[in-house]
Amino acid sequence: RLITLVLLCCSMATMAQNEKGVFSIRPMAGVNLSDFSGGVSEDFYHMKAGLAVGLEAEYGISRSFGLSLGAFYSQMGAKVDGTLAVMAVNDEYMVYIETKDKGKVTCNYITLPLMANFYVPAVKGLALKVGAQMGILASSRMKADVDARTETYLRSEPTMPTTTTNEQVTIDQDTECKSLDFGIPFGLSYEHKNVVVDLRYYFGLTKIDDSATNREDIRNRCLTLTLGYRLPL
């Protein structure tokens, strides 16, 4: 629907918003609202805030179309607040482990968005944009308080646990995230007197967990609001 709207707006008229042949840069800073999707993430992971700051360069292909390439430091990840349960089985025992976790996962990326910017003829200063983005992982860390309960059963007598333990611990460790993340950003911006307000949604396509035992398809999601200033060169 977004792409269809972009094409319709670009065909409506020829009034210009962008200068053909002009190269400009935009320092930008703002906030990310990020989350994970997939697997247990709908109940276990929740939205967290982070910083987004960087620079974007744009070249005017025509008066209504431009291409931009950016480089940003982007704090993504999610809050952790929920319950997980797993069952491990061998020839003799069954072990049931339930954890209640509260904390956050922070994934810091250097993101490189390549965007196609369509300037809407009917509304001066408004641009619709869509593109592709690569993220290079700078660091990732999980810090959470964990309340764990473990029950061990004999397989021959599965109705009564042989042992039950309860433990409260704090986890503060690096997470096993993939070094590269790919996805699709899209959104819109509005410019007035060279001041640019930009709103984008990032739809991650890469499964971010790189651990050998992980079976979940967890991906990045991020809403970014930034304020920038266009500097024509």
Salt bridges, closest charged atoms under 4 A:
GLU56 OE1 - ARG26 NH2 2.55
GLU56 OE1 - ARG200 NH2 2.85
GLU58 OE1 - ARG26 NH1 2.66
GLU58 OE1 - ARG230 NH2 3.51
GLU98 OE1 - ARG149 NH2 3.54
GLU151 OE2 - ARG149 NH1 2.29
ASP172 OD1 - ARG141 NE 2.71
ASP174 OD1 - ARG141 NH1 2.53
GLU191 OE1 - ARG230 NH2 3.01
ASP198 OD2 - LYS129 NZ 3.02
ASP198 OD1 - ARG200 NE 2.84
ASP217 OD2 - ARG219 NH2 2.82
